[in-house]
Amino acid sequence: MEARTPFTLDTRFQIGSVSKFLTTLVVLRLADKGKLTLDQPIGTVLTSIPGNTGRLVTIRNLLSNTSGIPDGATAALRKDPSVRSSTAGAMESYPLWANGTLNFEPGKGWDYSVTNWILVRAIIETVSGASFTDAVRAELTLPLGLRNTGIPAMSFPESNFDAGNYSAIDSSPSPSYIPPFAAASGSFFSSVSDLRLIMDGIYSGKYISTNRIRELETVNFTSQNYALGGRVEVQNDVLVLKEAGKTGNYRALVTFVPSSGEFRAILNNTGLDQDLLEEIAKKLD
């Protein structure tokens, strides 16, 4: 802002929980390759998961935030803010925080839980035999030809985004740090141009199978309109994929209409209220 650098379609922003949708695409690619199934109990992949949790919770439950696993990660962050600066990855973290009695029967409740996505990352790393960074590169950025999307370890330091993290117009930008263990949940960066490539790529017929597209469009928890890694709404009898995210003062809202290819992306780095982004999106009609 201080350099008065204009945004372009390629300007990189952090995109918060839109990261969950991109992580889901990596999982669906691995499913198409036969590396996993969405209804596979997570204990068949992650052997350190306690008995009932490992047997009852499926990968689909994690992706739809319907696992019932207590959110030990968020509880740890509230108890000790220094956890946010941890350099631990998912494989070291999930045995610490994905334990205890389930809060509800898997599939019967909904909790927007960071722990779900720590487990998703650990599963990706286990079945792919690669780091999360390498899996994202192999299953997302390379096949879709993305130039401005990834997680910090893939390109530049987290604090060096094109669009700075501003708390106010007259402030200086500050880092917006997401610990590595939560990378699958909220640490991705992207641009408007790449988000368009992602949505078009999903429906190209070349990236994921028709069955996986159907999975993306199927709501798993009705009251939240939550499908896999994001929301699906029916607006005026038209199906709409809708992804929203925030981290630090970054805000993101992405909508896509599969039947028409209609696409909207609003990226902000000054902490605009999420409801205001919704109003802006409506005015773009």
Phi and psi restraints in degrees (value plus and minus 20) as a CYANA .aco file:
   2 GLU   PHI     -86.9   -46.9
   2 GLU   PSI     -44.6    -4.6
   3 ALA   PHI    -111.3   -71.3
   3 ALA   PSI     -21.9    18.1
   4 ARG   PHI      35.1    75.1
   4 ARG   PSI      20.3    60.3
   5 THR   PHI    -100.0   -60.0
   5 THR   PSI     101.4   141.4
   6 PRO   PHI     -93.1   -53.1
   6 PRO   PSI     129.7   169.7
   7 PHE   PHI     -91.6   -51.6
   7 PHE   PSI     130.8   170.8
   8 THR   PHI    -149.8  -109.8
   8 THR   PSI     156.9   196.9
   9 LEU   PHI     -85.7   -45.7
   9 LEU   PSI     -35.7     4.3
  10 ASP   PHI    -121.4   -81.4
  10 ASP   PSI     -19.2    20.8
  11 THR   PHI     -84.0   -44.0
  11 THR   PSI     112.7   152.7
  12 ARG   PHI    -110.6   -70.6
  12 ARG   PSI     110.0   150.0
  13 PHE   PHI    -144.6  -104.6
  13 PHE   PSI     132.9   172.9
  14 GLN   PHI     -91.3   -51.3
  14 GLN   PSI     125.9   165.9
  15 ILE   PHI    -141.3  -101.3
  15 ILE   PSI      -8.1    31.9
  16 GLY   PHI      34.6    74.6
  16 GLY   PSI    -151.5  -111.5
  17 SER   PHI     -93.7   -53.7
  17 SER   PSI     -24.8    15.2
  18 VAL   PHI     -81.0   -41.0
  18 VAL   PSI     -40.7    -0.7
  19 SER   PHI     -75.5   -35.5
  19 SER   PSI     -55.7   -15.7
  20 LYS   PHI     -81.2   -41.2
  20 LYS   PSI     -57.8   -17.8
  21 PHE   PHI     -86.5   -46.5
  21 PHE   PSI     -62.1   -22.1
  22 LEU   PHI     -87.5   -47.5
  22 LEU   PSI     -59.5   -19.5
  23 THR   PHI     -81.2   -41.2
  23 THR   PSI     -59.4   -19.4
  24 THR   PHI     -80.4   -40.4
  24 THR   PSI     -58.6   -18.6
  25 LEU   PHI     -81.6   -41.6
  25 LEU   PSI     -58.2   -18.2
  26 VAL   PHI     -81.5   -41.5
  26 VAL   PSI     -63.5   -23.5
  27 VAL   PHI     -82.3   -42.3
  27 VAL   PSI     -63.3   -23.3
  28 LEU   PHI     -85.3   -45.3
  28 LEU   PSI     -56.7   -16.7
  29 ARG   PHI     -82.7   -42.7
  29 ARG   PSI     -62.3   -22.3
  30 LEU   PHI     -86.6   -46.6
  30 LEU   PSI     -53.5   -13.5
  31 ALA   PHI     -86.4   -46.4
  31 ALA   PSI     -62.3   -22.3
  32 ASP   PHI     -81.3   -41.3
  32 ASP   PSI     -48.8    -8.8
  33 LYS   PHI    -106.8   -66.8
  33 LYS   PSI     -19.1    20.9
  34 GLY   PHI      59.7    99.7
  34 GLY   PSI      -4.6    35.4
  35 LYS   PHI    -100.4   -60.4
  35 LYS   PSI     -42.0    -2.0
  36 LEU   PHI    -180.8  -140.8
  36 LEU   PSI     149.4   189.4
  37 THR   PHI    -147.7  -107.7
  37 THR   PSI     129.8   169.8
  38 LEU   PHI     -87.8   -47.8
  38 LEU   PSI     -47.4    -7.4
  39 ASP   PHI    -118.3   -78.3
  39 ASP   PSI      -0.7    39.3
  40 GLN   PHI     -99.1   -59.1
  40 GLN   PSI     109.8   149.8
  41 PRO   PHI     -80.4   -40.4
  41 PRO   PSI     118.2   158.2
  42 ILE   PHI     -87.8   -47.8
  42 ILE   PSI     -42.4    -2.4
  43 GLY   PHI     -88.0   -48.0
  43 GLY   PSI     -36.1     3.9
  44 THR   PHI     -96.6   -56.6
  44 THR   PSI     -34.5     5.5
  45 VAL   PHI    -128.3   -88.3
  45 VAL   PSI     -66.8   -26.8
  46 LEU   PHI    -126.1   -86.1
  46 LEU   PSI      80.6   120.6
  47 THR   PHI     -95.6   -55.6
  47 THR   PSI     -32.0     8.0
  48 SER   PHI    -106.6   -66.6
  48 SER   PSI     -20.0    20.0
  49 ILE   PHI     -94.5   -54.5
  49 ILE   PSI     113.9   153.9
  50 PRO   PHI     -76.8   -36.8
  50 PRO   PSI     133.6   173.6
  51 GLY   PHI     -63.4   -23.4
  51 GLY   PSI     -88.4   -48.4
  52 ASN   PHI     -81.2   -41.2
  52 ASN   PSI     -60.5   -20.5
  53 THR   PHI     -81.6   -41.6
  53 THR   PSI     -66.6   -26.6
  54 GLY   PHI     -84.2   -44.2
  54 GLY   PSI     -51.3   -11.3
  55 ARG   PHI    -104.4   -64.4
  55 ARG   PSI     -53.7   -13.7
  56 LEU   PHI    -114.2   -74.2
  56 LEU   PSI     -52.8   -12.8
  57 VAL   PHI    -107.0   -67.0
  57 VAL   PSI     112.8   152.8
  58 THR   PHI    -126.6   -86.6
  58 THR   PSI     147.9   187.9
  59 ILE   PHI     -81.5   -41.5
  59 ILE   PSI     -57.1   -17.1
  60 ARG   PHI     -79.8   -39.8
  60 ARG   PSI     -60.3   -20.3
  61 ASN   PHI     -80.4   -40.4
  61 ASN   PSI     -60.4   -20.4
  62 LEU   PHI     -83.8   -43.8
  62 LEU   PSI     -67.4   -27.4
  63 LEU   PHI     -87.2   -47.2
  63 LEU   PSI     -42.4    -2.4
  64 SER   PHI    -125.1   -85.1
  64 SER   PSI     -12.7    27.3
  65 ASN   PHI      37.6    77.6
  65 ASN   PSI      14.2    54.2
  66 THR   PHI    -137.2   -97.2
  66 THR   PSI       6.1    46.1
  67 SER   PHI     -94.9   -54.9
  67 SER   PSI     -52.9   -12.9
  68 GLY   PHI      62.4   102.4
  68 GLY   PSI     -21.7    18.3
  69 ILE   PHI     -90.5   -50.5
  69 ILE   PSI     107.4   147.4
  70 PRO   PHI     -76.3   -36.3
  70 PRO   PSI     121.4   161.4
  71 ASP   PHI    -102.6   -62.6
  71 ASP   PSI      56.1    96.1
  72 GLY   PHI     -83.3   -43.3
  72 GLY   PSI     -49.6    -9.6
  73 ALA   PHI     -85.9   -45.9
  73 ALA   PSI     -68.6   -28.6
  74 THR   PHI     -84.9   -44.9
  74 THR   PSI     -58.7   -18.7
  75 ALA   PHI     -81.9   -41.9
  75 ALA   PSI     -60.5   -20.5
  76 ALA   PHI     -85.6   -45.6
  76 ALA   PSI     -59.6   -19.6
  77 LEU   PHI     -85.1   -45.1
  77 LEU   PSI     -58.3   -18.3
  78 ARG   PHI     -88.8   -48.8
  78 ARG   PSI     -56.7   -16.7
  79 LYS   PHI     -93.8   -53.8
  79 LYS   PSI     -57.2   -17.2
  80 ASP   PHI    -161.3  -121.3
  80 ASP   PSI      75.0   115.0
  81 PRO   PHI     -76.8   -36.8
  81 PRO   PSI     -41.8    -1.8
  82 SER   PHI     -85.9   -45.9
  82 SER   PSI     -37.1     2.9
  83 VAL   PHI     -78.3   -38.3
  83 VAL   PSI     -49.2    -9.2
  84 ARG   PHI     -81.3   -41.3
  84 ARG   PSI     -46.2    -6.2
  85 SER   PHI    -112.7   -72.7
  85 SER   PSI     -12.3    27.7
  86 SER   PHI     -82.2   -42.2
  86 SER   PSI     124.9   164.9
  87 THR   PHI    -122.3   -82.3
  87 THR   PSI     -13.0    27.0
  88 ALA   PHI     -88.4   -48.4
  88 ALA   PSI     124.4   164.4
  89 GLY   PHI    -110.3   -70.3
  89 GLY   PSI    -192.6  -152.6
  90 ALA   PHI     -89.4   -49.4
  90 ALA   PSI     -58.6   -18.6
  91 MET   PHI     -84.0   -44.0
  91 MET   PSI     -55.2   -15.2
  92 GLU   PHI     -98.9   -58.9
  92 GLU   PSI     -46.9    -6.9
  93 SER   PHI    -109.3   -69.3
  93 SER   PSI     -57.5   -17.5
  94 TYR   PHI     -82.5   -42.5
  94 TYR   PSI     -55.4   -15.4
  95 PRO   PHI     -84.2   -44.2
  95 PRO   PSI     -43.9    -3.9
  96 LEU   PHI     -97.4   -57.4
  96 LEU   PSI     -56.7   -16.7
  97 TRP   PHI    -135.3   -95.3
  97 TRP   PSI     -32.6     7.4
  98 ALA   PHI    -122.4   -82.4
  98 ALA   PSI      43.1    83.1
  99 ASN   PHI    -161.1  -121.1
  99 ASN   PSI     158.0   198.0
 100 GLY   PHI      73.9   113.9
 100 GLY   PSI     150.7   190.7
 101 THR   PHI     -87.7   -47.7
 101 THR   PSI     119.1   159.1
 102 LEU   PHI     -82.0   -42.0
 102 LEU   PSI     121.2   161.2
 103 ASN   PHI     -95.1   -55.1
 103 ASN   PSI     -45.5    -5.5
 104 PHE   PHI    -179.4  -139.4
 104 PHE   PSI     144.0   184.0
 105 GLU   PHI     -83.8   -43.8
 105 GLU   PSI     110.6   150.6
 106 PRO   PHI     -72.2   -32.2
 106 PRO   PSI     112.1   152.1
 107 GLY   PHI      70.9   110.9
 107 GLY   PSI     -31.8     8.2
 108 LYS   PHI    -122.0   -82.0
 108 LYS   PSI     -27.0    13.0
 109 GLY   PHI    -164.4  -124.4
 109 GLY   PSI     159.8   199.8
 110 TRP   PHI    -162.6  -122.6
 110 TRP   PSI     114.6   154.6
 111 ASP   PHI    -167.7  -127.7
 111 ASP   PSI     101.2   141.2
 112 TYR   PHI     -96.3   -56.3
 112 TYR   PSI      59.1    99.1
 113 SER   PHI    -124.4   -84.4
 113 SER   PSI     109.0   149.0
 114 VAL   PHI     -83.2   -43.2
 114 VAL   PSI     -56.5   -16.5
 115 THR   PHI     -79.6   -39.6
 115 THR   PSI     -57.2   -17.2
 116 ASN   PHI     -72.4   -32.4
 116 ASN   PSI     -61.5   -21.5
 117 TRP   PHI    -104.4   -64.4
 117 TRP   PSI     -41.9    -1.9
 118 ILE   PHI     -83.7   -43.7
 118 ILE   PSI     -62.0   -22.0
 119 LEU   PHI     -86.0   -46.0
 119 LEU   PSI     -59.8   -19.8
 120 VAL   PHI     -80.8   -40.8
 120 VAL   PSI     -65.3   -25.3
 121 ARG   PHI     -81.1   -41.1
 121 ARG   PSI     -64.0   -24.0
 122 ALA   PHI     -81.2   -41.2
 122 ALA   PSI     -57.5   -17.5
 123 ILE   PHI     -86.5   -46.5
 123 ILE   PSI     -64.9   -24.9
 124 ILE   PHI     -76.8   -36.8
 124 ILE   PSI     -66.8   -26.8
 125 GLU   PHI     -85.4   -45.4
 125 GLU   PSI     -56.4   -16.4
 126 THR   PHI     -90.1   -50.1
 126 THR   PSI     -69.3   -29.3
 127 VAL   PHI     -97.4   -57.4
 127 VAL   PSI     -45.8    -5.8
 128 SER   PHI    -107.2   -67.2
 128 SER   PSI     -41.8    -1.8
 129 GLY   PHI      50.0    90.0
 129 GLY   PSI       1.1    41.1
 130 ALA   PHI    -152.1  -112.1
 130 ALA   PSI     143.6   183.6
 131 SER   PHI     -87.2   -47.2
 131 SER   PSI     141.2   181.2
 132 PHE   PHI     -80.1   -40.1
 132 PHE   PSI     -61.3   -21.3
 133 THR   PHI     -76.6   -36.6
 133 THR   PSI     -67.5   -27.5
 134 ASP   PHI     -89.9   -49.9
 134 ASP   PSI     -55.0   -15.0
 135 ALA   PHI     -86.3   -46.3
 135 ALA   PSI     -60.8   -20.8
 136 VAL   PHI     -82.7   -42.7
 136 VAL   PSI     -61.7   -21.7
 137 ARG   PHI     -83.5   -43.5
 137 ARG   PSI     -65.5   -25.5
 138 ALA   PHI     -92.0   -52.0
 138 ALA   PSI     -55.0   -15.0
 139 GLU   PHI    -126.9   -86.9
 139 GLU   PSI     -26.3    13.7
 140 LEU   PHI    -150.1  -110.1
 140 LEU   PSI     -84.6   -44.6
 141 THR   PHI     -91.9   -51.9
 141 THR   PSI     -60.7   -20.7
 142 LEU   PHI     -90.8   -50.8
 142 LEU   PSI     -71.1   -31.1
 143 PRO   PHI     -84.0   -44.0
 143 PRO   PSI     -47.4    -7.4
 144 LEU   PHI    -116.7   -76.7
 144 LEU   PSI     -21.4    18.6
 145 GLY   PHI      45.7    85.7
 145 GLY   PSI      18.5    58.5
 146 LEU   PHI    -103.7   -63.7
 146 LEU   PSI     113.8   153.8
 147 ARG   PHI    -127.0   -87.0
 147 ARG   PSI     -38.0     2.0
 148 ASN   PHI    -147.5  -107.5
 148 ASN   PSI       6.1    46.1
 149 THR   PHI    -149.7  -109.7
 149 THR   PSI     121.9   161.9
 150 GLY   PHI     144.4   184.4
 150 GLY   PSI    -182.2  -142.2
 151 ILE   PHI    -135.8   -95.8
 151 ILE   PSI     139.2   179.2
 152 PRO   PHI     -71.1   -31.1
 152 PRO   PSI     -58.8   -18.8
 153 ALA   PHI     -84.3   -44.3
 153 ALA   PSI     -34.0     6.0
 154 MET   PHI    -104.0   -64.0
 154 MET   PSI     -36.1     3.9
 155 SER   PHI    -166.8  -126.8
 155 SER   PSI     -82.8   -42.8
 156 PHE   PHI    -162.5  -122.5
 156 PHE   PSI     144.8   184.8
 157 PRO   PHI     -75.8   -35.8
 157 PRO   PSI     124.8   164.8
 158 GLU   PHI     -73.7   -33.7
 158 GLU   PSI     -53.8   -13.8
 159 SER   PHI    -102.9   -62.9
 159 SER   PSI     -19.2    20.8
 160 ASN   PHI    -130.0   -90.0
 160 ASN   PSI      18.7    58.7
 161 PHE   PHI     -89.8   -49.8
 161 PHE   PSI     133.2   173.2
 162 ASP   PHI     -76.9   -36.9
 162 ASP   PSI     -65.2   -25.2
 163 ALA   PHI    -116.9   -76.9
 163 ALA   PSI      96.6   136.6
 164 GLY   PHI     -91.5   -51.5
 164 GLY   PSI     144.5   184.5
 165 ASN   PHI    -115.7   -75.7
 165 ASN   PSI      79.2   119.2
 166 TYR   PHI    -125.6   -85.6
 166 TYR   PSI     109.3   149.3
 167 SER   PHI    -104.4   -64.4
 167 SER   PSI     -39.0     1.0
 168 ALA   PHI    -180.2  -140.2
 168 ALA   PSI     141.4   181.4
 169 ILE   PHI     -77.7   -37.7
 169 ILE   PSI     -57.6   -17.6
 170 ASP   PHI    -117.3   -77.3
 170 ASP   PSI      -2.9    37.1
 171 SER   PHI    -119.9   -79.9
 171 SER   PSI     150.6   190.6
 172 SER   PHI    -113.8   -73.8
 172 SER   PSI     129.9   169.9
 173 PRO   PHI     -88.3   -48.3
 173 PRO   PSI     128.5   168.5
 174 SER   PHI    -150.6  -110.6
 174 SER   PSI     137.3   177.3
 175 PRO   PHI     -83.7   -43.7
 175 PRO   PSI     129.5   169.5
 176 SER   PHI    -142.0  -102.0
 176 SER   PSI      77.9   117.9
 177 TYR   PHI    -117.4   -77.4
 177 TYR   PSI     108.2   148.2
 178 ILE   PHI    -132.7   -92.7
 178 ILE   PSI     101.7   141.7
 179 PRO   PHI     -83.7   -43.7
 179 PRO   PSI     129.3   169.3
 180 PRO   PHI     -74.1   -34.1
 180 PRO   PSI     -54.6   -14.6
 181 PHE   PHI     -84.0   -44.0
 181 PHE   PSI     -41.0    -1.0
 182 ALA   PHI    -122.4   -82.4
 182 ALA   PSI      -4.7    35.3
 183 ALA   PHI     -76.7   -36.7
 183 ALA   PSI     -60.0   -20.0
 184 ALA   PHI     -89.3   -49.3
 184 ALA   PSI     -40.8    -0.8
 185 SER   PHI    -109.1   -69.1
 185 SER   PSI     -55.9   -15.9
 186 GLY   PHI    -180.0  -140.0
 186 GLY   PSI      -2.3    37.7
 187 SER   PHI    -124.6   -84.6
 187 SER   PSI     -20.2    19.8
 188 PHE   PHI     -86.2   -46.2
 188 PHE   PSI     130.9   170.9
 189 PHE   PHI    -135.6   -95.6
 189 PHE   PSI     136.5   176.5
 190 SER   PHI    -183.1  -143.1
 190 SER   PSI    -198.2  -158.2
 191 SER   PHI    -154.5  -114.5
 191 SER   PSI     147.1   187.1
 192 VAL   PHI     -80.4   -40.4
 192 VAL   PSI     -63.1   -23.1
 193 SER   PHI     -82.2   -42.2
 193 SER   PSI     -62.2   -22.2
 194 ASP   PHI     -91.2   -51.2
 194 ASP   PSI     -57.7   -17.7
 195 LEU   PHI     -81.7   -41.7
 195 LEU   PSI     -55.7   -15.7
 196 ARG   PHI     -85.3   -45.3
 196 ARG   PSI     -64.2   -24.2
 197 LEU   PHI     -79.9   -39.9
 197 LEU   PSI     -58.9   -18.9
 198 ILE   PHI     -83.4   -43.4
 198 ILE   PSI     -70.6   -30.6
 199 MET   PHI     -85.8   -45.8
 199 MET   PSI     -61.7   -21.7
 200 ASP   PHI     -85.1   -45.1
 200 ASP   PSI     -58.7   -18.7
 201 GLY   PHI     -84.0   -44.0
 201 GLY   PSI     -56.6   -16.6
 202 ILE   PHI     -76.4   -36.4
 202 ILE   PSI     -60.4   -20.4
 203 TYR   PHI    -118.1   -78.1
 203 TYR   PSI      -6.6    33.4
 204 SER   PHI     -96.8   -56.8
 204 SER   PSI     -38.5     1.5
 205 GLY   PHI      64.8   104.8
 205 GLY   PSI     -20.8    19.2
 206 LYS   PHI    -132.8   -92.8
 206 LYS   PSI     -35.6     4.4
 207 TYR   PHI    -115.0   -75.0
 207 TYR   PSI     -74.6   -34.6
 208 ILE   PHI    -150.1  -110.1
 208 ILE   PSI     140.3   180.3
 209 SER   PHI     -93.7   -53.7
 209 SER   PSI     145.3   185.3
 210 THR   PHI     -79.2   -39.2
 210 THR   PSI     -58.7   -18.7
 211 ASN   PHI     -82.1   -42.1
 211 ASN   PSI     -58.5   -18.5
 212 ARG   PHI     -91.1   -51.1
 212 ARG   PSI     -56.1   -16.1
 213 ILE   PHI     -80.6   -40.6
 213 ILE   PSI     -61.8   -21.8
 214 ARG   PHI     -81.6   -41.6
 214 ARG   PSI     -57.6   -17.6
 215 GLU   PHI     -82.2   -42.2
 215 GLU   PSI     -62.6   -22.6
 216 LEU   PHI     -83.0   -43.0
 216 LEU   PSI     -50.0   -10.0
 217 GLU   PHI    -111.6   -71.6
 217 GLU   PSI     -22.6    17.4
 218 THR   PHI    -117.6   -77.6
 218 THR   PSI     100.2   140.2
 219 VAL   PHI     -92.1   -52.1
 219 VAL   PSI     110.5   150.5
 220 ASN   PHI    -121.5   -81.5
 220 ASN   PSI     -41.4    -1.4
 221 PHE   PHI    -158.5  -118.5
 221 PHE   PSI      85.2   125.2
 222 THR   PHI     -81.9   -41.9
 222 THR   PSI     -65.1   -25.1
 223 SER   PHI     -84.2   -44.2
 223 SER   PSI     -40.6    -0.6
 224 GLN   PHI    -125.3   -85.3
 224 GLN   PSI     -21.2    18.8
 225 ASN   PHI      32.2    72.2
 225 ASN   PSI      13.1    53.1
 226 TYR   PHI    -116.7   -76.7
 226 TYR   PSI     106.9   146.9
 227 ALA   PHI    -121.7   -81.7
 227 ALA   PSI    -130.1   -90.1
 228 LEU   PHI    -141.5  -101.5
 228 LEU   PSI      89.9   129.9
 229 GLY   PHI      52.9    92.9
 229 GLY   PSI     -13.8    26.2
 230 GLY   PHI     159.2   199.2
 230 GLY   PSI    -197.7  -157.7
 231 ARG   PHI    -124.0   -84.0
 231 ARG   PSI     133.2   173.2
 232 VAL   PHI    -148.8  -108.8
 232 VAL   PSI     103.9   143.9
 233 GLU   PHI    -142.4  -102.4
 233 GLU   PSI     134.4   174.4
 234 VAL   PHI    -128.8   -88.8
 234 VAL   PSI      93.6   133.6
 235 GLN   PHI    -137.6   -97.6
 235 GLN   PSI      97.3   137.3
 236 ASN   PHI      33.7    73.7
 236 ASN   PSI      25.3    65.3
 237 ASP   PHI      46.7    86.7
 237 ASP   PSI      -3.9    36.1
 238 VAL   PHI    -137.5   -97.5
 238 VAL   PSI     111.8   151.8
 239 LEU   PHI     -95.7   -55.7
 239 LEU   PSI     112.8   152.8
 240 VAL   PHI    -150.3  -110.3
 240 VAL   PSI     107.0   147.0
 241 LEU   PHI    -103.2   -63.2
 241 LEU   PSI     113.1   153.1
 242 LYS   PHI    -156.9  -116.9
 242 LYS   PSI     100.9   140.9
 243 GLU   PHI    -143.1  -103.1
 243 GLU   PSI     113.4   153.4
 244 ALA   PHI    -153.5  -113.5
 244 ALA   PSI     130.1   170.1
 245 GLY   PHI    -178.6  -138.6
 245 GLY   PSI     136.2   176.2
 246 LYS   PHI    -173.0  -133.0
 246 LYS   PSI     123.2   163.2
 247 THR   PHI    -175.8  -135.8
 247 THR   PSI     115.0   155.0
 248 GLY   PHI      35.9    75.9
 248 GLY   PSI    -148.3  -108.3
 249 ASN   PHI    -123.9   -83.9
 249 ASN   PSI      -6.5    33.5
 250 TYR   PHI    -104.0   -64.0
 250 TYR   PSI     119.5   159.5
 251 ARG   PHI    -153.4  -113.4
 251 ARG   PSI     125.2   165.2
 252 ALA   PHI    -163.2  -123.2
 252 ALA   PSI     120.8   160.8
 253 LEU   PHI    -162.8  -122.8
 253 LEU   PSI     104.5   144.5
 254 VAL   PHI    -150.4  -110.4
 254 VAL   PSI     109.9   149.9
 255 THR   PHI    -149.5  -109.5
 255 THR   PSI     127.8   167.8
 256 PHE   PHI    -166.9  -126.9
 256 PHE   PSI     112.7   152.7
 257 VAL   PHI    -125.6   -85.6
 257 VAL   PSI      85.7   125.7
 258 PRO   PHI     -79.0   -39.0
 258 PRO   PSI     -55.2   -15.2
 259 SER   PHI     -89.1   -49.1
 259 SER   PSI     -46.5    -6.5
 260 SER   PHI    -139.3   -99.3
 260 SER   PSI     -35.3     4.7
 261 GLY   PHI      59.7    99.7
 261 GLY   PSI     -12.6    27.4
 262 GLU   PHI     -85.1   -45.1
 262 GLU   PSI     111.1   151.1
 263 PHE   PHI    -154.2  -114.2
 263 PHE   PSI     118.5   158.5
 264 ARG   PHI    -156.9  -116.9
 264 ARG   PSI     120.0   160.0
 265 ALA   PHI    -161.1  -121.1
 265 ALA   PSI     108.2   148.2
 266 ILE   PHI    -141.1  -101.1
 266 ILE   PSI      99.5   139.5
 267 LEU   PHI    -139.3   -99.3
 267 LEU   PSI     113.4   153.4
 268 ASN   PHI    -157.2  -117.2
 268 ASN   PSI     129.4   169.4
 269 ASN   PHI    -150.4  -110.4
 269 ASN   PSI       7.1    47.1
 270 THR   PHI    -148.2  -108.2
 270 THR   PSI       2.9    42.9
 271 GLY   PHI      50.6    90.6
 271 GLY   PSI      10.6    50.6
 272 LEU   PHI     -78.1   -38.1
 272 LEU   PSI     125.5   165.5
 273 ASP   PHI     -82.4   -42.4
 273 ASP   PSI     117.7   157.7
 274 GLN   PHI     -80.5   -40.5
 274 GLN   PSI     -53.8   -13.8
 275 ASP   PHI     -84.0   -44.0
 275 ASP   PSI     -53.5   -13.5
 276 LEU   PHI     -87.1   -47.1
 276 LEU   PSI     -57.7   -17.7
 277 LEU   PHI     -80.6   -40.6
 277 LEU   PSI     -59.9   -19.9
 278 GLU   PHI     -81.6   -41.6
 278 GLU   PSI     -62.1   -22.1
 279 GLU   PHI     -85.6   -45.6
 279 GLU   PSI     -60.5   -20.5
 280 ILE   PHI     -81.7   -41.7
 280 ILE   PSI     -63.4   -23.4
 281 ALA   PHI     -79.8   -39.8
 281 ALA   PSI     -61.2   -21.2
 282 LYS   PHI     -83.7   -43.7
 282 LYS   PSI     -56.4   -16.4
 283 LYS   PHI     -92.9   -52.9
 283 LYS   PSI     -32.2     7.8
 284 LEU   PHI    -101.5   -61.5
 284 LEU   PSI     -24.9    15.1
